[in-house]
Amino acid sequence: MAGRLLSIGECMVELMQAEGDLLRKGYAGDSFNTAYYARLFLPPDWSVDYFTAVGTDTVSDEMLAFIEKTGVGTGYIRRVEGRTPGLYMIHLKDGERSFSYWRSVSAAKLLADDADHLRKAAEASDILVFSGITLAILAPNAVETLLLELRRAKAAGKLVVFDPNIRPRLWDDNTRMLETISAGARATSLVMPSFDDEATHFGDADVAATITRYRSLGVENVVVKDGAKGVTLSFGGGASEFVPSAQVEKIVDTTSAGDSFNGAFLARYAAGGDAVAAARFAAQTAAAVIQHHGALVARDKLEALF
């Protein structure tokens, strides 16, 4: 059955290492990466849209053209005078990445400022996706505006999906970070955390503790990603199920491991309704993605998945 997935967050200009100390420009960000991979794997009768704000400058024009080229819709993207997309640079060492950011005038920080526009987009969608980074870049009043609409969507029976994606550098206060992440979870019907983040910042002793904590916040479904150790799912109050990670020959770049998992999982889950099968496919997707450079791996490099 056809539907619409809406991913909410910040797409940034991405600079990655290239040959001869050169840098290659791209566009990425956790919520857009998820939308990209969802679009790759969803049936053609599904629509995928991105919800953010960009500027009116040339870089914003180029970003919108790129997003449209991937098949992700831009109809809900607002343009804000005097702002521009944020920028980040990837630093790689042994396949692991670190980042430098420039986002002080990012237009995406204002993505929830037009509440009516946000409500219109939410009401037109069947699946809504956001992350802890989405919450981190917004002012507190804008966070509440966004969560209000997500709670409305959840109450209306829509699938509201949250990846906590905890990034302390984006928050000015640790307590506010944890409280806001928890508030984000309460607005959702599916949470997809990474266990390393949860253990570090919430002190969870094991994956089971992460599942218990999110279920105590009213989250019906939880998918805990634990890197090479695999994935644990708890859906609808039933027993937890474990899905092992897929084998990787050589890790090249882990930049979009979790995002590609999320997008592939949601695509298969939306199309078939089988969470375990969706997790197996998503694990295979993430394993393929991290064997290539960059956040967004072209379809022709992932042909074995189709």
Secondary structure, DSSP 8 states (H G I E B T S, - for coil): ---EEEEES--EEEEEE-GGG-EEEEEE-HHHHHHHHHHHHS-TTSEEEEE-EE-SSHHHHHHHHHHHHTT-B-TT-EE-TT-B--EEEEEEETTEEEEEEE-TTBGGGGTTS-HHHHHHHHHT-SEEEEEHHHHHTS-HHHHHHHHHHHHHHHHTT-EEEEE----GGG-S-HHHHHHHHHHHHHT-SEE--BHHHHHHHH--SSHHHHHHHHHHTT-SEEEEE-GGG-EEEEETTS--EEE-----S-----TTHHHHHHHHHHHHHHHH--HHHHHHHHHHHHHHHTTSSSSS--GGGSGGG-
